[in-house]
Amino acid sequence: MNKIYVDSYNAAKELIEVAELKSGDVVVIGCSTSEVIGEKIGTSGTVDVASEIFNGISAALIEKNLYIAAQCCEHLNRAIIIEKEKADVLGLEQVCV
């Protein structure tokens, strides 16, 4: 699992650099935990893998004061969820699904 964390952290760091992201920007993440572990999309998702990915990416974003948003799966119509603090700043309406 540590490799997934490290790879996620490094990928986020590279994205931040290449995209020239600035403090306060939002980064949208969407991926399949099944595919991360080499399986067919939607067949082998695990909370452990998701946690490692999130923690790695989150650590890199926190270092640069960036916000994370997540693209949900097809079961939630690929909705985007965002941290409440940033949603409030953007004037977004809170909804429940």
C-alpha positions as CSV (number, residue, x, y, z in Angstrom):
1,M,0.0,0.0,0.0
2,N,2.8,2.4,0.7
3,K,3.7,2.4,-3.0
4,I,0.2,3.6,-3.9
5,Y,0.6,6.4,-1.4
6,V,4.0,7.4,-2.7
7,D,3.0,7.2,-6.4
8,S,-0.2,9.3,-5.7
9,Y,1.8,11.9,-3.8
10,N,4.5,12.1,-6.6
11,A,1.8,12.3,-9.3
12,A,0.1,15.1,-7.5
13,K,3.4,17.0,-7.0
14,E,4.1,16.7,-10.7
15,L,0.6,17.9,-11.6
16,I,1.0,20.9,-9.3
17,E,4.3,21.8,-10.9
18,V,3.3,21.3,-14.6
19,A,-0.1,23.0,-14.2
20,E,1.5,25.9,-12.2
21,L,-1.2,25.7,-9.6
22,K,-1.5,28.5,-7.1
23,S,-2.7,28.6,-3.5
24,G,-6.5,28.3,-3.3
25,D,-6.8,26.4,-6.6
26,V,-9.0,23.3,-6.8
27,V,-7.7,19.9,-8.1
28,V,-10.3,17.4,-9.3
29,I,-9.4,13.8,-8.8
30,G,-11.2,10.9,-10.5
31,C,-9.9,7.4,-10.7
32,S,-10.8,3.7,-10.4
33,T,-9.3,1.9,-7.4
34,S,-10.0,-1.3,-9.4
35,E,-7.8,-0.1,-12.2
36,V,-5.1,1.1,-9.8
37,I,-4.6,-2.5,-8.6
38,G,-4.7,-3.8,-12.2
39,E,-8.3,-5.0,-12.4
40,K,-11.2,-4.2,-14.6
41,I,-12.9,-0.9,-13.7
42,G,-15.7,-1.2,-11.2
43,T,-14.8,-4.8,-10.2
44,S,-12.3,-4.7,-7.3
45,G,-12.6,-1.3,-5.5
46,T,-11.3,-1.1,-2.0
47,V,-11.4,1.4,0.7
48,D,-7.7,0.7,1.6
49,V,-6.6,1.6,-2.0
50,A,-8.8,4.7,-2.0
51,S,-7.5,5.8,1.3
52,E,-3.8,5.5,0.1
53,I,-4.6,7.5,-3.1
54,F,-6.5,10.2,-1.2
55,N,-3.8,10.5,1.5
56,G,-1.0,10.7,-1.0
57,I,-2.7,13.3,-3.1
58,S,-4.0,15.3,-0.1
59,A,-0.6,15.5,1.4
60,A,0.8,17.1,-1.8
61,L,-2.1,19.5,-2.1
62,I,-1.9,20.6,1.6
63,E,1.7,21.6,1.1
64,K,0.6,24.1,-1.5
65,N,-2.7,25.2,0.1
66,L,-4.8,23.6,-2.7
67,Y,-8.2,22.1,-2.4
68,I,-9.3,18.7,-3.4
69,A,-12.4,17.8,-5.3
70,A,-13.4,14.3,-6.2
71,Q,-15.3,13.0,-9.3
72,C,-17.8,10.4,-8.1
73,C,-18.6,7.2,-10.0
74,E,-21.3,6.6,-12.5
75,H,-23.7,5.6,-9.7
76,L,-23.7,9.3,-8.6
77,N,-23.8,10.6,-12.2
78,R,-20.1,11.6,-12.0
79,A,-20.9,14.4,-9.6
80,I,-18.1,16.5,-8.3
81,I,-17.7,16.8,-4.5
82,I,-15.6,19.6,-3.0
83,E,-14.4,20.6,0.4
84,K,-17.0,22.7,2.2
85,E,-14.6,25.5,3.0
86,K,-14.0,26.1,-0.8
87,A,-17.6,25.4,-1.7
88,D,-18.7,28.2,0.7
89,V,-16.2,30.6,-0.9
90,L,-17.5,29.8,-4.3
91,G,-21.1,30.2,-3.2
92,L,-22.0,26.6,-4.1
93,E,-25.2,25.1,-2.7
94,Q,-24.8,22.1,-0.4
95,V,-26.8,19.0,-1.5
96,C,-27.2,15.5,-0.3
97,V,-27.2,12.4,-2.5
